[in-house]
Amino acid sequence: MTRITIDPITRIEGHLRIDCEVEGGKVANAWSSGTMWRGIELILKDRDPRDAWVFAQRICGVCTTVHAVTSVRAVENALDLEVPLNAQYIRNLIIAAHGIHDHIVHFYHLTALDWVDIVSALKGSPEGAAKLGASLSDYKLNSIPHMKAVRDKLESFVNSGQLGVFASGYWGHPAMKLPPDVNLLAAAHYLQALEVQRTANKIVTVLGSKTPHIQNLAVGGVANPINPESQSTLTLERLYAIKAWIDELGDFVHNAMMNDVAAVGALYADWTQYGAGVTNYLSVPDLPLDTKGSQFELPGGYIPDADVGQFKAITSYQDAYFRDGVKEAIKHSWYDYAGGADALHPHEGQTNPNYTEFQDDGKYSWIKAPTFHDKRAQVGPLANVLAMYAAGHEPTQRHLTKLIKVASQVAGAEIPLAALHSTIGRIAARAVRCAVLHESLQNQWQLLIDNIGKGDFDTFNRPVFPKGEQRGFGYHEAPRGVLSHWVVIKDGKIDNYQAVVPSTWNAGPRDQNDALGPYEASLLDNPVADPELPLEVLRTVHSFDPCIACAIHMVDAEQRPIVQVKAV
């Protein structure tokens, strides 16, 4: 038996260590370890709840808007505070644009290089790559001149003795098997995606005042004033600029990304047999359509044991099924709970660090182990797409059917829905969700325009904090899955704050019953051709799009500086 330790896992946000035992060319056991401590809960204690979102979105430099939105939702939930429709629509536009940006970056810039051999692309034919692209869609940048320009750029990297952003890849690895023309087409879209993701970020910037770390939120709404008579507010001119960017995004998402993912998935169809792991799927509804958070454009819920027929919907921001179902265990995490509890509900959650060495059978991670009604659950685009499919969400069903159809044509064989329970299925689900979010982005823009047209300019309801204790929770279907913030307010101050984030659900270690977390379970039986070059391990881990900075956060208990930056 061979032990593999990858520390840190790269092309992710934050510090993640993966240990695997490999026997007979397959992973026999696995451990997922977050290697920094998150102390945001202690930072927020005793602060004004209206300020929590500003601090909470600093948990991460990538998942910024998601923490801001979820934090204000948690406080609004505690106060039973309604949010004006305009504010909901503006938040929804930011959420959808950020999600599209995130999914594009994940596929092309964080995970595609596990499947696409950039060096092989040098052997690709511009004519062949353009012909392949034309067979999949009429995307305007699939022309022979574009493909030739990309190949010339890659050659310039090689001739200079460097691969630039493509350095340190597993080029030539036996698990890489795309034809050169496919690699060239994918490399072209990789470079084009660098520009496209900027377009999505423009939408976030205009509506959120900046990105990363938006500035427009407030408990009770948003700080975007609407006044058709003033150029200093959210004007029709700005809104129609956003509409143009939305249209630009659609061309790439629907005609390039969806087909790229389908084609790559089809040519790696054997990877539909690996990486299923935990198949209890949890997602939450999002993009609220009313002031109370009881109607949503995108549905969510729970699917046990990969059985979409057993889907149970989560219906509102007051849903007790979700509220009462979440716990976090620490048997294998570097924390202690007062009283010796194995697992606690987030409202009772504690953040008491207790570091030991890495112990295979003991504590080995700074990430806690969440459970939903005492069972491990996988979160993320796959969980969300399956839930929306099960709920009968027409755009999800349409885009998923389209992707499977294209993949089946490329593979030359029918690909079943069950193939989604896999490493490649998680990547496919991200593309589907990206297409759904683009459609939602169009819908939310129109809803905002129509509501303003009715003469409704409200964007904010002032919160009032009563004496005594209030408890609340906010959730959001973030790009990496279910994100929830939990707050206990006493006499207008935060008494307890806990964030249960997507990469906590997926990257968590074994729970109080020693059940493996989703990363760990998904690695079992994965092939490993060469333990010295464990590309296959990275493929499955990257398919979750890890963001470990959200699951952990670094702080020094003695208040010493962690890092110093000097401007020159």
N, C-alpha and C positions, 0 to 999 in steps of 0.2 A: 504493500500500500504506500502511495506517495502523498505527502502533504504539500499543498500549494498555499502560499500566503501572498495575496495581492494587496499591497498597502503603500500608498493609497490607490484606490480605483480612480482612474483619470477620466476626463471628459464628463465630469459631473460637478455640481456645486457642493462644496464641503468635503469632509474627510471620512471616507468609508474604507473599511478593511474587510476583505472576504477571505475566509479560510476554507479550503476544500480538501477532503481525502479522496484520492482517485484510485480506483481499483478496477483492473480489467478494461482500462480505457474509458471508464465512466465515473462520474461523481457519486461517491457512496455516502458522504456526509458533508455538511456545510455549516458555517457560522457566519453571521453578518454582524459586524461591529462598527458602531459609530464612535469615532475616536476624539471627539471634543464634547464638552459639557455645555448644555443650553441653560442659561440662567435668566431668561427673559421674565419668568414668573416672579423672581425675586426683585427684579428691577421695577416691575409694575406695582408691587404692593404699596398701598397707602397713597397712590396717586389718584388724581381726578379721572374718573372713567371717561370723560370726554377727550382726554389726551391719550388714552391707551392705544388707539389706532396708529398714532404717529410713531410710538415706540415699537409697536408690534410689527409694523411693516419693515422695520430694520432687522428683523430676524434673518432676512435673506436679501441679497442684491439682485436676485432673479425673480423670486416669487413675491414681489413687493406689493402690487395692487391687491393680491388675493388676501393677504393678512390685514391690510387696511380695511377692505370691505367686510371681512368676516368679523373683525373687531368691533366696528360700529354696529353691525347686526346683533352681536352679543349684548351690547349695552342697550340697544333699542328693544331687544327681546325682554331684558330684565325690567324695563320701564313700561312695557306694552305700548310702545310709541309707534305711531303710524308714520310712514314716509311718503311725501308727495309723489305723484306719478312721474312728474318730470325728473325728479331725483332718481327714481327707480330706473327710468329709461337711460339716463346719463350714466349711472353706475353700470347698467347692463351693456351699454356700448363699450365702456372701458373694459369690462370683464371679457366680452367676446373678442375685442381686438387684441387684448393681451393674450388670450388663449390661442388665437390664430398665430400670433408671433411666436409663442412658446412651442407650439406643435411643429411649425416650420423649422425652427432652430433645432428641436430635438431630432427630427428625422434626418435632416441634411447635415447638420454640423456636429451632432453629438453621437449618433448611432449609425449613420449610413456607412461610415468608414470601417465598421465591423463586417460589412458585407460587400462593399465596393472596393476593388483593388485599383488604386490610383495609378500605380506603375503600369499595370496592364492596360489602362486607358490610352497610354502612349502608342499602343499597337492598334488602337481602334481606327476605323475608317470614318472620316467625317460624313461621307456619303451613306455609309451603313448606319451610323448613329442617327442621321437625319431621317433616313427611311424608316427606321424603327420608331422614332418619335412620331412621324406622320401616321404610322399605322395605329397608334394609340389615341391620338387627338390632333386637333389643328392648332396646337399651341404655337404662337407666332415666333418664339425664339428657338424652335427646333430646326432651323434652316442649316444648310451645308456651311455657309459662311460662319455662323455662330459656332458650329461644332469644330470647324477648322481653327477658329480663334482660340478656343479652349485648349485644343491639343497643342497649339503653338505655345500657349502660356505654360502648360505643364512641361513642355520640352525646355522652355527657358529656365524653369526651376531646376530641372535635372542637369542641364548644361552648366548652370552656375555652381553645381556641387551641393545644392541644398534643395530640400523639398518644401521649404517654407511651412505653411500651415499643415502640410501633409507629411511632415517628418514624424518619425517614430511610429509608423503604422506596421501592421502585420502583413506587409506586401509579400505576395508569393506563398503565403500560408496554404497548406493543403486544403483547408476548409473554405478558401476563397475559390469560387467556381463560376463567376459571371463571365460571359464572353467579352472580349475587348470592346466591341461596339456598345454593349450595354453599360460597361464601365465608363466609357467616354460620355454617353448621354447623361448618366448620373452625375459625373463630374461637372458637366456643363450646368446642370440644374443646381448643384451644390453652390457654384459661384453666383448664379442668378439669384438664389435664395438669400444671399447676403444683402442684396438690395431690396428684395421683396419684404423681408422682415422689418426693414426700416419703415416701409410704408405703413405696416400695422402699428408700429410705434408712434408714428405721427398722430394717429387717431387718439392714442392714449395721452400723448403730450398735449394736444389742443384741449381735450376735455379735462385732463387731470392736472394741468398747469406745468407738469414736468414728468419725466420718466428717466430712470427708475425713481421710486418713492414719490407717488402722486401727492398733490397738496390740496385737492379740492373737496375732500370728504369732511363731514361733520356728523356727529350723532344727531339724527333727525333729518338728514338729507345730504345736500351738496352745497358748495359755496359758489356755484356757477349762477350768477344772476342772469335772468332772461328779460330783455327789454328791446323790442324791435326798433326803438327810437334812439338807441345808444350803441355806438361802435365799441364801447368798453365792455360789452357783455357778450353772451353767447348769441351771435347774430346768425341770420340766414346765410350770410356769406361764408361764415365758418362752417356751418352745417352742410352746405353744398360742397365745400372743399372736402369735407369728410366723406360725403357720398361718392365723390370721384375716387378717393383712395379705396373705398370699399369695393368699387367696381374693378380697380386695378388688382386687388388681392384675389378676386374671384377667378380671373384668368389663370393665375398660377396655381391656386389651390385645386381647382376642378380639372384643369387641362394638363398640368404637369405633376403635381404632388400625388394626387389620387392614382394616376396611372403608373408613376414611378414605384409607389409602394406595392401596387398590385403586381407589377412585373417582377420586382425583386422578390416578393413573397412567393410568386409562382415558381421562379427559378431556384428558390430555396425551399421547395415544398416539404422536404424532409424535416425541416425545422418546425413544422406543425405537429410533430410527434414529441417535441421536447419543451420543457419549461412551463407546464401547466401550473404545478404547485398547488397553492390554496385556491380552491374553486368556489368558496363562498364569496360572493361579490357584493360590495356595498357602494352605493352612490346616493347622492341627494339631489332633489330638484333645484333648478336655478333659473335665473332671469325672471324675477317676480313681475307680474302683470297687474297687481293691485297694491294698495297702500299698506295692506296687512300681511303680505307674504303668505297668502293662501291659494293663489293661482300662479302658475309658472308656465313659461314657454317650453322649458326642458324638464321632463319628468325624471324621477330617481327612485331608488328603493333597494331592496335586498333580494338576492337570488342565492338560495342554499344549494350546495353540491352541484353546481353547474346546470341546474334544472330551471330553465327559463319559465317553465310552466308553473313553478312555485313562486314566481315573483310577487313580492309584497311591497306596495307603494309606500313611500314617505311623502306626506301630503302637504305639510305646512311648517312654518317656523315654530309652531307650538306642538308638533307631533311628539307624543309621549313615547312612541315606539323607538324613535331615534334617541330622544332625550334620556330615557332610562336604560338604554342598551349598551352604552359605552363605558368601558372600564380600562384602566391601564395597570398592567402587572409589572413587577420589578424583580422577580425571583432571579433573573439572569441579567439584570441591569445594575449599574453602579449607583444605586440609590437605596435608602432605607425609608420605610414607612413607620411612623410612630405607632406603637401598639402591635407591630409585627404583622400587619395586614399584607396579604399577597397581592391584592389588586384593589384599586379604589376608583370610584366614579370621579370624573374630573372636578366636580364641585367640591369634593372632599380631597382633591389631589394635593400631593406634597412634593416638594423639590428639595430633598435632603441628600446631597451627594455623599457617596461612600465608595471611594475608588479602591479596587484591589488589582492584582495582576490579572492578565487574561487567563480565564479558567474555562476549559472546555465544558466541564460539568457544573460550573458555578457562574459567577458574574463575568460578563465579557463585553458589555456595550454601554455607552452613555444614552442609548435610545431605549425608551420603555417599550412594552409589548401590549398594544391595544387589543381588546376583544370586543365583539358585538354579540350581546346576549351569550357571553362566555365562550364564543368561538372565534377563531382567527378569521380574518376577512381580507381579501385583496381589494384594493381600491385603484382607481385610475381610469383612463379612457376605455379600457376593455370592460370594466365593471359598468361604466356609465353607458356605453353603447349597447351592451346586452340588456341593461335595465330599460333604456329608452325603446329598444326593439321590442322587448316583452310588453311594454306599456302601450304599444301600438303607435308610437310617434312616427308619423309618415315620413318626414325628411330623413330620419335615421334609417328607416327600413329601405327607403329609395337609394340613399347613398351606399349603404352596406351591400345591397343587392347589386348595384353597379360595380363596386370594387370586386366582389366575388366573381361576377361575370367576366370582367377583364382578366382577373387572375386565372380563371378556369380556361379562358381562351389561350392565354400564354402557356399554361401548363399542359394544355391538350387533354385535360380531364376535369370532371366536375369536382369542385372543392366544396365540401359541406360546411354548414355553419359551425359544427363542432370543432373545425380546424382552428377557430379563434382561440380555443383554450390552449395557448401555446406562446412560445417566445415570439414567433413571427406574427401571431394573432394580436398581441399587444400593440405591435407597431402598426398593423393594419387598422386597428381600432382608432389609433390616434389620427390617421388620415381621414377616416370617416367622421370623427368628431370635429376635425378641422373644417371639413366641408359643411357640416351641420352648423357650426358656429358662424361660418360666413353667411349662411342663409339667415341665421338669427340676427346677425349684425345688420343685414338689410331690413329685417322686420322691425327691429328696435329703433332704427333711424326713422322709419316711416311713422311708427307710433309716436315718437317724440315730435316730429313735424306736425302730425295731425292734432296732437294735444295742444301744442302752442297755437295752432290755427283756431282752436276753440276759445282762445283768449285766456288760457290757464298758464300763468307765468310762475307759479309757486315752486320753490325748490327746497324749502326748509321748514321743519316744525321744531320749535324750541323745546328741548328736554327739561323736565322738572324732576329733581331727585328728592323723594320723600325721606323722612326719618325712618330708621330701622333697616332691615335687611331685604335686599332684592337679589334674586338669582336669575341668570339668563344664559343663553347659549346662542351662538350664531354659527351657521354652516354655509359652505360654498363649495360647489363642484369645481375645484381648481384644476389647472391643466394636469396635475399629477394625481388628482383624485380628491376624496373627501377631506376637507379642511374644516375643523370646528374650533371655536374659541369659547371658553367657559369662564364666566365672571361671577363673583360674589361681591356685592356692594353693601357696605354698612355705613349709614349716615353720610352718604355722598362720596365715600372713598372706597377704593378697591381693597377688599379684604383677602381675596384669593383670585388668582388668574391662572388658567391652564390652556395651553394650545395643543390640540391633538391633530397632527398634520399628516399629509399623505405619506411622506417617507417614514413617519413613525409607524403607521399601519403596515407598510410593506417591508421596511428595513429592520423592524423590531426583532429582537432575539427571541428565543424560546419563552413561552409564557409560564404562568403559575402551574400549568399541567404539563410542562415540557413540550408542548406542541410547537413545531417549527414555525417561524415567520414566513411570509410569502417569498422573500428573496431566497431564504434557505431551502424551503420546500421546492421551489422552482428549479433549483440547481441539481436536485437528485436525478440521477440517470442521464444527465447531460453528457454527451461525448466529449472527450478531451484527447485530441490526436497527439499533442506534444505538451507534457506538463511544464516544460520550459517556456512555451509560448501559448498560454491558456486563452486563446482568442474566444473559444466557445463559452467560457465562463463569463467573459466580458459581454458577449452577445446577449445572454439572458439577463444579466444584471442591468445592462444599459437599456434593455427593452422596457424597464419600469421608469426610465428617466429619473434616476436618483437625484434628490436635492437634499443632501444631508445637513446643510446649514439650517434648514427648517426643522429638522429633527433634533438638532443639538445647537448650542450657542456657547461661545467661550467668554468667560469672565474670571477675573482673579479675585479670590475671596479676601486677599490682603490689599486689594485696591492698587496694586502695582500696575504700571502701564504694560499693555500686552504688545503694542506696536507703536512706533513713533514715525510720523510722516513729516518730512521737511520740504517745504516749498522753496524752490530756488529760481 
